[in-house]
């Protein structure tokens, strides 16, 4: 079983990395780029034979407690199979 | 118009960040996690009025030349509207 956890800064939080990419792109002549925000994702593979329900619970807990910082970040979990 | 560019290490390339997350999770008791690989994504917003065709071309070029390092990374572009 595989899951993908997307982690991004909350929309109210400044994203300096994204702003740097945006201004670099403007410097390269891409003036049609209005905004860039960067995030990260984690492709998590669970051991074979993990019960589906437990896997879902674990991934949710891991996303909330380990992969994302809920103070400034939000996350979304997608189960791939 | 919005696009999301996913960038991840090629599957043949070692991912030390992902491995660190994986071993941290094992240390926390999550032994059902077999593998973790980390990637990043960029949410790109294009200026209003950008012709659709030009926007698509620009995003493809930006993904290939700026956001990803084609030697070790692969990318995928998703247009959100």
Backbone of each chain as nested JSON, in Angstrom:
{
  "chains": [
    {"id": "A", "residues": [
      {"number": 1, "name": "UNK", "atoms": {"N": [0.842, -1.206, 0.0], "CA": [0.0, 0.0, 0.0], "C": [0.875, 1.253, 0.0]}},
      {"number": 2, "name": "UNK", "atoms": {"N": [0.489, 2.198, -0.81], "CA": [1.276, 3.427, -0.914], "C": [0.391, 4.636, -0.614]}},
      {"number": 3, "name": "UNK", "atoms": {"N": [1.007, 5.63, -0.038], "CA": [0.277, 6.864, 0.21], "C": [1.193, 8.032, -0.104]}},
      {"number": 4, "name": "UNK", "atoms": {"N": [0.585, 9.134, -0.484], "CA": [1.361, 10.35, -0.715], "C": [0.818, 11.432, 0.211]}},
      {"number": 5, "name": "UNK", "atoms": {"N": [1.727, 12.031, 0.967], "CA": [1.322, 13.102, 1.888], "C": [1.863, 14.42, 1.338]}},
      {"number": 6, "name": "UNK", "atoms": {"N": [0.953, 15.34, 1.048], "CA": [1.345, 16.674, 0.569], "C": [1.393, 17.622, 1.756]}},
      {"number": 7, "name": "UNK", "atoms": {"N": [2.477, 18.344, 1.89], "CA": [2.592, 19.32, 2.977], "C": [2.88, 20.685, 2.362]}},
      {"number": 8, "name": "UNK", "atoms": {"N": [2.075, 21.684, 2.711], "CA": [2.355, 23.027, 2.207], "C": [2.122, 24.039, 3.315]}},
      {"number": 9, "name": "UNK", "atoms": {"N": [2.738, 25.185, 3.162], "CA": [2.514, 26.26, 4.124], "C": [1.06, 26.712, 4.036]}},
      {"number": 10, "name": "UNK", "atoms": {"N": [0.468, 27.052, 5.178], "CA": [-0.872, 27.633, 5.143], "C": [-0.837, 28.884, 4.275]}},
      {"number": 11, "name": "UNK", "atoms": {"N": [-1.97, 29.173, 3.633], "CA": [-1.962, 30.273, 2.661], "C": [-1.694, 31.619, 3.328]}},
      {"number": 12, "name": "UNK", "atoms": {"N": [-1.892, 31.7, 4.651], "CA": [-1.642, 32.965, 5.35], "C": [-0.175, 33.125, 5.747]}},
      {"number": 13, "name": "UNK", "atoms": {"N": [0.621, 32.073, 5.525], "CA": [2.031, 32.113, 5.934], "C": [2.905, 32.489, 4.741]}},
      {"number": 14, "name": "UNK", "atoms": {"N": [3.802, 33.426, 4.939], "CA": [4.739, 33.838, 3.885], "C": [5.575, 32.652, 3.411]}},
      {"number": 15, "name": "UNK", "atoms": {"N": [5.845, 32.61, 2.115], "CA": [6.645, 31.519, 1.562], "C": [7.882, 32.106, 0.878]}},
      {"number": 16, "name": "UNK", "atoms": {"N": [8.945, 32.356, 1.629], "CA": [10.138, 32.989, 1.044], "C": [10.77, 32.169, -0.077]}},
      {"number": 17, "name": "UNK", "atoms": {"N": [10.729, 30.827, 0.04], "CA": [11.294, 29.993, -1.038], "C": [10.554, 30.257, -2.348]}},
      {"number": 18, "name": "UNK", "atoms": {"N": [9.226, 30.222, -2.262], "CA": [8.412, 30.462, -3.456], "C": [8.666, 31.842, -4.034]}},
      {"number": 19, "name": "UNK", "atoms": {"N": [8.794, 32.842, -3.15], "CA": [9.035, 34.21, -3.638], "C": [10.384, 34.316, -4.331]}},
      {"number": 20, "name": "UNK", "atoms": {"N": [11.366, 33.584, -3.809], "CA": [12.686, 33.601, -4.442], "C": [12.615, 32.993, -5.835]}},
      {"number": 21, "name": "UNK", "atoms": {"N": [11.906, 31.86, -5.951], "CA": [11.747, 31.243, -7.271], "C": [11.044, 32.219, -8.213]}},
      {"number": 22, "name": "UNK", "atoms": {"N": [9.988, 32.86, -7.698], "CA": [9.236, 33.79, -8.536], "C": [10.123, 34.92, -9.047]}},
      {"number": 23, "name": "UNK", "atoms": {"N": [10.937, 35.502, -8.163], "CA": [11.74, 36.634, -8.631], "C": [12.877, 36.146, -9.531]}},
      {"number": 24, "name": "UNK", "atoms": {"N": [13.368, 34.927, -9.291], "CA": [14.381, 34.378, -10.209], "C": [13.782, 34.212, -11.606]}},
      {"number": 25, "name": "UNK", "atoms": {"N": [12.532, 33.726, -11.655], "CA": [11.875, 33.539, -12.953], "C": [11.666, 34.881, -13.65]}},
      {"number": 26, "name": "UNK", "atoms": {"N": [11.274, 35.902, -12.874], "CA": [11.095, 37.227, -13.468], "C": [12.431, 37.704, -14.045]}},
      {"number": 27, "name": "UNK", "atoms": {"N": [13.521, 37.456, -13.313], "CA": [14.841, 37.842, -13.795], "C": [15.229, 37.129, -15.08]}},
      {"number": 28, "name": "UNK", "atoms": {"N": [14.675, 35.923, -15.272], "CA": [14.972, 35.155, -16.491], "C": [14.045, 35.542, -17.642]}},
      {"number": 29, "name": "UNK", "atoms": {"N": [13.118, 36.471, -17.376], "CA": [12.246, 36.946, -18.449], "C": [10.841, 36.362, -18.425]}},
      {"number": 30, "name": "UNK", "atoms": {"N": [10.537, 35.538, -17.435], "CA": [9.184, 34.966, -17.352], "C": [8.297, 35.911, -16.543]}},
      {"number": 31, "name": "UNK", "atoms": {"N": [7.778, 36.94, -17.214], "CA": [7.022, 37.968, -16.502], "C": [5.556, 37.592, -16.351]}},
      {"number": 32, "name": "UNK", "atoms": {"N": [5.144, 36.464, -16.96], "CA": [3.74, 36.052, -16.832], "C": [3.499, 35.19, -15.587]}},
      {"number": 33, "name": "UNK", "atoms": {"N": [4.541, 34.974, -14.787], "CA": [4.372, 34.192, -13.554], "C": [3.987, 35.139, -12.419]}},
      {"number": 34, "name": "UNK", "atoms": {"N": [2.751, 35.024, -11.934], "CA": [2.276, 35.956, -10.92], "C": [2.69, 35.516, -9.515]}},
      {"number": 35, "name": "UNK", "atoms": {"N": [2.729, 34.218, -9.291], "CA": [3.032, 33.756, -7.934], "C": [3.55, 32.317, -7.977]}},
      {"number": 36, "name": "UNK", "atoms": {"N": [4.439, 32.011, -7.047], "CA": [4.928, 30.633, -6.894], "C": [4.885, 30.295, -5.405]}},
      {"number": 37, "name": "UNK", "atoms": {"N": [4.326, 29.165, -5.076], "CA": [4.405, 28.681, -3.692], "C": [4.95, 27.264, -3.732]}},
      {"number": 38, "name": "UNK", "atoms": {"N": [5.855, 26.99, -2.797], "CA": [6.511, 25.687, -2.814], "C": [5.988, 24.809, -1.687]}},
      {"number": 39, "name": "UNK", "atoms": {"N": [5.903, 23.534, -1.952], "CA": [5.515, 22.597, -0.913], "C": [6.32, 21.326, -1.071]}},
      {"number": 40, "name": "UNK", "atoms": {"N": [6.049, 20.355, -0.224], "CA": [6.779, 19.093, -0.357], "C": [5.804, 17.932, -0.263]}},
      {"number": 41, "name": "UNK", "atoms": {"N": [6.243, 16.801, -0.738], "CA": [5.404, 15.617, -0.585], "C": [6.269, 14.433, -0.185]}},
      {"number": 42, "name": "UNK", "atoms": {"N": [5.619, 13.464, 0.431], "CA": [6.297, 12.258, 0.896], "C": [5.573, 11.062, 0.301]}},
      {"number": 43, "name": "UNK", "atoms": {"N": [6.3, 10.232, -0.427], "CA": [5.738, 8.982, -0.923], "C": [6.061, 7.907, 0.094]}},
      {"number": 44, "name": "UNK", "atoms": {"N": [5.041, 7.429, 0.759], "CA": [5.236, 6.473, 1.841], "C": [4.766, 5.091, 1.381]}},
      {"number": 45, "name": "UNK", "atoms": {"N": [5.655, 4.11, 1.472], "CA": [5.301, 2.732, 1.15], "C": [5.143, 1.957, 2.443]}},
      {"number": 46, "name": "UNK", "atoms": {"N": [4.012, 1.286, 2.602], "CA": [3.808, 0.488, 3.818], "C": [4.211, -0.953, 3.569]}},
      {"number": 47, "name": "UNK", "atoms": {"N": [4.688, -1.605, 4.628], "CA": [5.093, -2.994, 4.525], "C": [3.913, -3.835, 4.05]}},
      {"number": 48, "name": "UNK", "atoms": {"N": [4.234, -4.834, 3.222], "CA": [3.166, -5.727, 2.756], "C": [2.523, -6.425, 3.937]}},
      {"number": 49, "name": "UNK", "atoms": {"N": [1.23, -6.604, 3.86], "CA": [0.546, -7.313, 4.92], "C": [0.046, -6.407, 6.04]}},
      {"number": 50, "name": "UNK", "atoms": {"N": [0.368, -5.098, 5.945], "CA": [-0.181, -4.175, 6.942], "C": [-1.696, -4.078, 6.733]}},
      {"number": 51, "name": "UNK", "atoms": {"N": [-2.472, -4.301, 7.789], "CA": [-3.919, -4.19, 7.612], "C": [-4.287, -2.785, 7.121]}},
      {"number": 52, "name": "UNK", "atoms": {"N": [-5.219, -2.726, 6.175], "CA": [-5.58, -1.468, 5.522], "C": [-5.996, -0.374, 6.519]}},
      {"number": 53, "name": "UNK", "atoms": {"N": [-6.798, -0.77, 7.479], "CA": [-7.308, 0.212, 8.438], "C": [-6.187, 0.8, 9.286]}},
      {"number": 54, "name": "UNK", "atoms": {"N": [-5.289, -0.106, 9.727], "CA": [-4.166, 0.361, 10.544], "C": [-3.247, 1.27, 9.721]}},
      {"number": 55, "name": "UNK", "atoms": {"N": [-3.037, 0.894, 8.455], "CA": [-2.198, 1.694, 7.575], "C": [-2.76, 3.109, 7.453]}},
      {"number": 56, "name": "UNK", "atoms": {"N": [-4.069, 3.202, 7.242], "CA": [-4.692, 4.521, 7.081], "C": [-4.545, 5.352, 8.35]}},
      {"number": 57, "name": "UNK", "atoms": {"N": [-4.757, 4.696, 9.495], "CA": [-4.643, 5.408, 10.769], "C": [-3.211, 5.896, 10.965]}},
      {"number": 58, "name": "UNK", "atoms": {"N": [-2.241, 4.985, 10.714], "CA": [-0.838, 5.353, 10.91], "C": [-0.438, 6.528, 10.017]}},
      {"number": 59, "name": "UNK", "atoms": {"N": [-0.818, 6.455, 8.753], "CA": [-0.425, 7.528, 7.832], "C": [-1.016, 8.867, 8.289]}},
      {"number": 60, "name": "UNK", "atoms": {"N": [-2.269, 8.851, 8.696], "CA": [-2.9, 10.095, 9.171], "C": [-2.134, 10.649, 10.376]}},
      {"number": 61, "name": "UNK", "atoms": {"N": [-1.791, 9.761, 11.317], "CA": [-1.072, 10.206, 12.515], "C": [0.307, 10.745, 12.148]}},
      {"number": 62, "name": "UNK", "atoms": {"N": [1.006, 9.995, 11.298], "CA": [2.348, 10.411, 10.884], "C": [2.304, 11.773, 10.187]}},
      {"number": 63, "name": "UNK", "atoms": {"N": [1.322, 11.945, 9.296], "CA": [1.212, 13.213, 8.571], "C": [1.017, 14.356, 9.556]}},
      {"number": 64, "name": "UNK", "atoms": {"N": [0.144, 14.149, 10.518], "CA": [-0.207, 15.206, 11.456], "C": [0.91, 15.487, 12.46]}},
      {"number": 65, "name": "UNK", "atoms": {"N": [1.552, 14.434, 12.939], "CA": [2.486, 14.61, 14.05], "C": [3.94, 14.72, 13.621]}},
      {"number": 66, "name": "UNK", "atoms": {"N": [4.271, 14.145, 12.483], "CA": [5.689, 14.091, 12.113], "C": [5.991, 14.914, 10.853]}},
      {"number": 67, "name": "UNK", "atoms": {"N": [5.21, 14.67, 9.791], "CA": [5.59, 15.264, 8.506], "C": [5.211, 16.733, 8.386]}},
      {"number": 68, "name": "UNK", "atoms": {"N": [4.112, 17.126, 8.996], "CA": [3.687, 18.524, 8.908], "C": [3.796, 19.197, 10.27]}},
      {"number": 69, "name": "UNK", "atoms": {"N": [4.008, 20.48, 10.247], "CA": [3.954, 21.284, 11.466], "C": [2.609, 22.015, 11.443]}},
      {"number": 70, "name": "UNK", "atoms": {"N": [1.642, 21.523, 12.211], "CA": [0.273, 22.044, 12.08], "C": [0.137, 23.527, 12.42]}},
      {"number": 71, "name": "UNK", "atoms": {"N": [1.154, 24.111, 13.052], "CA": [1.068, 25.536, 13.376], "C": [1.117, 26.372, 12.095]}},
      {"number": 72, "name": "UNK", "atoms": {"N": [1.996, 25.999, 11.174], "CA": [2.151, 26.826, 9.965], "C": [1.87, 26.057, 8.68]}},
      {"number": 73, "name": "UNK", "atoms": {"N": [1.695, 24.741, 8.788], "CA": [1.522, 23.962, 7.565], "C": [0.188, 23.215, 7.556]}},
      {"number": 74, "name": "UNK", "atoms": {"N": [-0.263, 22.907, 6.363], "CA": [-1.42, 22.036, 6.232], "C": [-1.006, 20.826, 5.399]}},
      {"number": 75, "name": "UNK", "atoms": {"N": [-1.76, 19.75, 5.518], "CA": [-1.368, 18.555, 4.78], "C": [-2.596, 17.876, 4.187]}},
      {"number": 76, "name": "UNK", "atoms": {"N": [-2.327, 17.033, 3.225], "CA": [-3.393, 16.267, 2.583], "C": [-2.826, 14.887, 2.299]}},
      {"number": 77, "name": "UNK", "atoms": {"N": [-3.601, 13.847, 2.578], "CA": [-3.14, 12.485, 2.359], "C": [-3.907, 11.886, 1.177]}},
      {"number": 78, "name": "UNK", "atoms": {"N": [-3.167, 11.232, 0.291], "CA": [-3.773, 10.575, -0.863], "C": [-3.326, 9.118, -0.848]}},
      {"number": 79, "name": "UNK", "atoms": {"N": [-4.256, 8.188, -0.839], "CA": [-3.885, 6.774, -0.871], "C": [-3.862, 6.32, -2.316]}},
      {"number": 80, "name": "UNK", "atoms": {"N": [-2.734, 5.722, -2.72], "CA": [-2.541, 5.458, -4.143], "C": [-3.071, 4.091, -4.565]}},
      {"number": 81, "name": "UNK", "atoms": {"N": [-3.277, 3.218, -3.608], "CA": [-3.887, 1.934, -3.976], "C": [-4.614, 1.35, -2.78]}}
    ]},
    {"id": "B", "residues": [
      {"number": 1, "name": "UNK", "atoms": {"N": [-4.727, 31.166, -14.518], "CA": [-4.365, 29.782, -14.781], "C": [-3.342, 29.327, -13.753]}},
      {"number": 2, "name": "UNK", "atoms": {"N": [-3.543, 28.126, -13.261], "CA": [-2.628, 27.594, -12.262], "C": [-2.044, 26.268, -12.726]}},
      {"number": 3, "name": "UNK", "atoms": {"N": [-0.823, 26.016, -12.319], "CA": [-0.211, 24.735, -12.628], "C": [0.546, 24.258, -11.404]}},
      {"number": 4, "name": "UNK", "atoms": {"N": [0.659, 22.975, -11.284], "CA": [1.47, 22.412, -10.2], "C": [2.561, 21.558, -10.835]}},
      {"number": 5, "name": "UNK", "atoms": {"N": [3.801, 21.833, -10.459], "CA": [4.938, 21.073, -10.975], "C": [5.487, 20.201, -9.841]}},
      {"number": 6, "name": "UNK", "atoms": {"N": [5.462, 18.893, -10.057], "CA": [6.012, 17.953, -9.079], "C": [7.432, 17.614, -9.475]}},
      {"number": 7, "name": "UNK", "atoms": {"N": [8.348, 17.702, -8.533], "CA": [9.741, 17.348, -8.807], "C": [10.163, 16.283, -7.808]}},
      {"number": 8, "name": "UNK", "atoms": {"N": [10.68, 15.178, -8.314], "CA": [11.18, 14.156, -7.382], "C": [12.474, 13.575, -7.923]}},
      {"number": 9, "name": "UNK", "atoms": {"N": [13.25, 13.005, -7.032], "CA": [14.478, 12.351, -7.454], "C": [14.131, 11.159, -8.333]}},
      {"number": 10, "name": "UNK", "atoms": {"N": [14.935, 10.906, -9.342], "CA": [14.745, 9.686, -10.136], "C": [14.827, 8.487, -9.21]}},
      {"number": 11, "name": "UNK", "atoms": {"N": [14.112, 7.431, -9.564], "CA": [14.017, 6.306, -8.635], "C": [15.365, 5.616, -8.423]}},
      {"number": 12, "name": "UNK", "atoms": {"N": [16.3, 5.844, -9.353], "CA": [17.624, 5.237, -9.204], "C": [18.548, 6.063, -8.311]}},
      {"number": 13, "name": "UNK", "atoms": {"N": [18.105, 7.241, -7.914], "CA": [18.946, 8.135, -7.119], "C": [18.598, 7.971, -5.635]}},
      {"number": 14, "name": "UNK", "atoms": {"N": [19.623, 7.834, -4.808], "CA": [19.42, 7.736, -3.359], "C": [18.709, 8.965, -2.823]}},
      {"number": 15, "name": "UNK", "atoms": {"N": [17.832, 8.767, -1.845], "CA": [17.101, 9.88, -1.256], "C": [17.378, 9.919, 0.254]}},
      {"number": 16, "name": "UNK", "atoms": {"N": [18.475, 10.574, 0.653], "CA": [18.837, 10.576, 2.078], "C": [17.781, 11.217, 2.974]}},
      {"number": 17, "name": "UNK", "atoms": {"N": [17.094, 12.248, 2.468], "CA": [16.047, 12.88, 3.28], "C": [14.952, 11.884, 3.606]}},
      {"number": 18, "name": "UNK", "atoms": {"N": [14.51, 11.171, 2.555], "CA": [13.462, 10.173, 2.76], "C": [13.915, 9.078, 3.721]}},
      {"number": 19, "name": "UNK", "atoms": {"N": [15.176, 8.66, 3.567], "CA": [15.685, 7.603, 4.451], "C": [15.723, 8.062, 5.9]}},
      {"number": 20, "name": "UNK", "atoms": {"N": [16.079, 9.334, 6.102], "CA": [16.107, 9.874, 7.455], "C": [14.702, 9.87, 8.058]}},
      {"number": 21, "name": "UNK", "atoms": {"N": [13.726, 10.295, 7.268], "CA": [12.341, 10.285, 7.759], "C": [11.941, 8.857, 8.101]}},
      {"number": 22, "name": "UNK", "atoms": {"N": [12.274, 7.931, 7.213], "CA": [11.902, 6.541, 7.445], "C": [12.492, 6.016, 8.753]}},
      {"number": 23, "name": "UNK", "atoms": {"N": [13.787, 6.295, 8.984], "CA": [14.378, 5.742, 10.209], "C": [13.86, 6.478, 11.443]}},
      {"number": 24, "name": "UNK", "atoms": {"N": [13.534, 7.759, 11.303], "CA": [12.926, 8.485, 12.424], "C": [11.576, 7.852, 12.765]}},
      {"number": 25, "name": "UNK", "atoms": {"N": [10.81, 7.5, 11.742], "CA": [9.505, 6.882, 11.986], "C": [9.665, 5.519, 12.653]}},
      {"number": 26, "name": "UNK", "atoms": {"N": [10.673, 4.758, 12.197], "CA": [10.918, 3.457, 12.834], "C": [11.251, 3.665, 14.312]}},
      {"number": 27, "name": "UNK", "atoms": {"N": [12.055, 4.691, 14.6], "CA": [12.406, 5.005, 15.979], "C": [11.201, 5.38, 16.823]}},
      {"number": 28, "name": "UNK", "atoms": {"N": [10.192, 5.939, 16.17], "CA": [8.965, 6.327, 16.892], "C": [7.992, 5.16, 17.024]}},
      {"number": 29, "name": "UNK", "atoms": {"N": [8.367, 4.012, 16.455], "CA": [7.515, 2.842, 16.613], "C": [6.694, 2.477, 15.39]}},
      {"number": 30, "name": "UNK", "atoms": {"N": [6.843, 3.248, 14.311], "CA": [6.082, 2.934, 13.089], "C": [6.879, 1.952, 12.241]}},
      {"number": 31, "name": "UNK", "atoms": {"N": [6.774, 0.671, 12.577], "CA": [7.595, -0.322, 11.896], "C": [6.958, -0.822, 10.608]}},
      {"number": 32, "name": "UNK", "atoms": {"N": [5.719, -0.38, 10.343], "CA": [5.066, -0.824, 9.112], "C": [5.401, 0.077, 7.918]}},
      {"number": 33, "name": "UNK", "atoms": {"N": [6.257, 1.075, 8.136], "CA": [6.651, 1.952, 7.026], "C": [7.881, 1.349, 6.349]}},
      {"number": 34, "name": "UNK", "atoms": {"N": [7.704, 0.891, 5.108], "CA": [8.8, 0.217, 4.421], "C": [9.742, 1.2, 3.738]}},
      {"number": 35, "name": "UNK", "atoms": {"N": [9.199, 2.296, 3.241], "CA": [10.04, 3.234, 2.498], "C": [9.386, 4.615, 2.472]}},
      {"number": 36, "name": "UNK", "atoms": {"N": [10.238, 5.646, 2.468], "CA": [9.75, 7.017, 2.317], "C": [10.633, 7.707, 1.294]}},
      {"number": 37, "name": "UNK", "atoms": {"N": [10.015, 8.349, 0.341], "CA": [10.793, 9.192, -0.582], "C": [10.164, 10.577, -0.6]}},
      {"number": 38, "name": "UNK", "atoms": {"N": [11.042, 11.572, -0.58], "CA": [10.538, 12.929, -0.484], "C": [10.679, 13.651, -1.813]}},
      {"number": 39, "name": "UNK", "atoms": {"N": [9.724, 14.508, -2.104], "CA": [9.8, 15.324, -3.308], "C": [9.269, 16.708, -3.007]}},
      {"number": 40, "name": "UNK", "atoms": {"N": [9.253, 17.55, -4.011], "CA": [8.71, 18.891, -3.782], "C": [7.755, 19.254, -4.902]}},
      {"number": 41, "name": "UNK", "atoms": {"N": [6.932, 20.222, -4.638], "CA": [6.061, 20.708, -5.71], "C": [6.004, 22.225, -5.681]}},
      {"number": 42, "name": "UNK", "atoms": {"N": [5.674, 22.787, -6.833], "CA": [5.576, 24.237, -6.967], "C": [4.192, 24.562, -7.509]}},
      {"number": 43, "name": "UNK", "atoms": {"N": [3.455, 25.389, -6.766], "CA": [2.178, 25.878, -7.275], "C": [2.444, 27.194, -7.974]}},
      {"number": 44, "name": "UNK", "atoms": {"N": [2.266, 27.184, -9.286], "CA": [2.595, 28.362, -10.086], "C": [1.303, 29.011, -10.567]}},
      {"number": 45, "name": "UNK", "atoms": {"N": [1.163, 30.3, -10.278], "CA": [0.001, 31.049, -10.76], "C": [0.455, 31.956, -11.882]}},
      {"number": 46, "name": "UNK", "atoms": {"N": [-0.242, 31.865, -13.014], "CA": [0.136, 32.723, -14.144], "C": [-0.717, 33.977, -14.143]}},
      {"number": 47, "name": "UNK", "atoms": {"N": [-0.118, 35.061, -14.622], "CA": [-0.841, 36.336, -14.687], "C": [-2.095, 36.169, -15.524]}},
      {"number": 48, "name": "UNK", "atoms": {"N": [-3.16, 36.844, -15.111], "CA": [-4.401, 36.779, -15.888], "C": [-4.164, 37.318, -17.284]}},
      {"number": 49, "name": "UNK", "atoms": {"N": [-4.82, 36.704, -18.24], "CA": [-4.692, 37.192, -19.607], "C": [-3.546, 36.533, -20.362]}},
      {"number": 50, "name": "UNK", "atoms": {"N": [-2.75, 35.704, -19.676], "CA": [-1.694, 34.986, -20.399], "C": [-2.355, 33.982, -21.347]}},
      {"number": 51, "name": "UNK", "atoms": {"N": [-2.003, 34.033, -22.645], "CA": [-2.606, 33.066, -23.567], "C": [-2.289, 31.639, -23.108]}},
      {"number": 52, "name": "UNK", "atoms": {"N": [-3.303, 30.783, -23.181], "CA": [-3.203, 29.42, -22.678], "C": [-2.006, 28.648, -23.254]}},
      {"number": 53, "name": "UNK", "atoms": {"N": [-1.825, 28.801, -24.556], "CA": [-0.751, 28.045, -25.216], "C": [0.623, 28.484, -24.716]}},
      {"number": 54, "name": "UNK", "atoms": {"N": [0.773, 29.809, -24.596], "CA": [2.053, 30.353, -24.126], "C": [2.305, 29.926, -22.684]}},
      {"number": 55, "name": "UNK", "atoms": {"N": [1.232, 29.948, -21.863], "CA": [1.355, 29.548, -20.46], "C": [1.868, 28.116, -20.375]}},
      {"number": 56, "name": "UNK", "atoms": {"N": [1.27, 27.23, -21.172], "CA": [1.679, 25.825, -21.148], "C": [3.138, 25.664, -21.559]}},
      {"number": 57, "name": "UNK", "atoms": {"N": [3.501, 26.382, -22.602], "CA": [4.891, 26.295, -23.079], "C": [5.856, 26.788, -22.0]}},
      {"number": 58, "name": "UNK", "atoms": {"N": [5.51, 27.96, -21.411], "CA": [6.387, 28.533, -20.389], "C": [6.537, 27.59, -19.197]}},
      {"number": 59, "name": "UNK", "atoms": {"N": [5.431, 27.035, -18.731], "CA": [5.502, 26.163, -17.544], "C": [6.372, 24.948, -17.845]}},
      {"number": 60, "name": "UNK", "atoms": {"N": [6.2, 24.368, -19.031], "CA": [7.024, 23.208, -19.398], "C": [8.504, 23.58, -19.394]}},
      {"number": 61, "name": "UNK", "atoms": {"N": [8.823, 24.742, -19.993], "CA": [10.22, 25.172, -20.052], "C": [10.766, 25.423, -18.653]}},
      {"number": 62, "name": "UNK", "atoms": {"N": [9.984, 26.129, -17.842], "CA": [10.415, 26.445, -16.48], "C": [10.66, 25.173, -15.685]}},
      {"number": 63, "name": "UNK", "atoms": {"N": [9.737, 24.203, -15.809], "CA": [9.884, 22.952, -15.066], "C": [11.177, 22.271, -15.457]}},
      {"number": 64, "name": "UNK", "atoms": {"N": [11.442, 22.221, -16.764], "CA": [12.603, 21.502, -17.262], "C": [13.905, 22.225, -16.962]}},
      {"number": 65, "name": "UNK", "atoms": {"N": [13.905, 23.552, -17.093], "CA": [15.17, 24.281, -17.034], "C": [15.463, 24.884, -15.67]}},
      {"number": 66, "name": "UNK", "atoms": {"N": [14.405, 25.162, -14.896], "CA": [14.639, 25.888, -13.65], "C": [14.285, 25.047, -12.415]}},
      {"number": 67, "name": "UNK", "atoms": {"N": [13.098, 24.472, -12.426], "CA": [12.62, 23.844, -11.186], "C": [13.22, 22.461, -10.94]}},
      {"number": 68, "name": "UNK", "atoms": {"N": [13.49, 21.731, -12.005], "CA": [14.044, 20.388, -11.838], "C": [15.476, 20.35, -12.381]}},
      {"number": 69, "name": "UNK", "atoms": {"N": [16.247, 19.467, -11.825], "CA": [17.583, 19.192, -12.35], "C": [17.497, 17.86, -13.093]}},
      {"number": 70, "name": "UNK", "atoms": {"N": [17.413, 17.925, -14.433], "CA": [17.113, 16.712, -15.208], "C": [18.149, 15.597, -15.056]}},
      {"number": 71, "name": "UNK", "atoms": {"N": [19.324, 15.924, -14.515], "CA": [20.341, 14.887, -14.33], "C": [19.898, 13.882, -13.264]}},
      {"number": 72, "name": "UNK", "atoms": {"N": [19.338, 14.388, -12.193], "CA": [18.966, 13.486, -11.095], "C": [17.476, 13.52, -10.75]}},
      {"number": 73, "name": "UNK", "atoms": {"N": [16.747, 14.451, -11.339], "CA": [15.335, 14.587, -10.966], "C": [14.415, 14.403, -12.17]}},
      {"number": 74, "name": "UNK", "atoms": {"N": [13.183, 14.01, -11.869], "CA": [12.173, 13.998, -12.914], "C": [11.036, 14.899, -12.462]}},
      {"number": 75, "name": "UNK", "atoms": {"N": [10.231, 15.338, -13.409], "CA": [9.153, 16.256, -13.045], "C": [7.878, 15.897, -13.8]}},
      {"number": 76, "name": "UNK", "atoms": {"N": [6.786, 16.389, -13.266], "CA": [5.495, 16.188, -13.897], "C": [4.714, 17.477, -13.721]}},
      {"number": 77, "name": "UNK", "atoms": {"N": [4.044, 17.908, -14.787], "CA": [3.28, 19.152, -14.729], "C": [1.793, 18.821, -14.761]}},
      {"number": 78, "name": "UNK", "atoms": {"N": [1.039, 19.472, -13.876], "CA": [-0.412, 19.283, -13.826], "C": [-1.044, 20.672, -13.943]}},
      {"number": 79, "name": "UNK", "atoms": {"N": [-1.919, 20.83, -14.928], "CA": [-2.593, 22.127, -15.056], "C": [-3.907, 22.059, -14.297]}},
      {"number": 80, "name": "UNK", "atoms": {"N": [-4.117, 23.021, -13.407], "CA": [-5.245, 22.91, -12.479], "C": [-6.523, 23.535, -13.032]}},
      {"number": 81, "name": "UNK", "atoms": {"N": [-6.405, 24.404, -14.031], "CA": [-7.633, 24.935, -14.651], "C": [-7.35, 25.37, -16.077]}}
    ]}
  ]
}
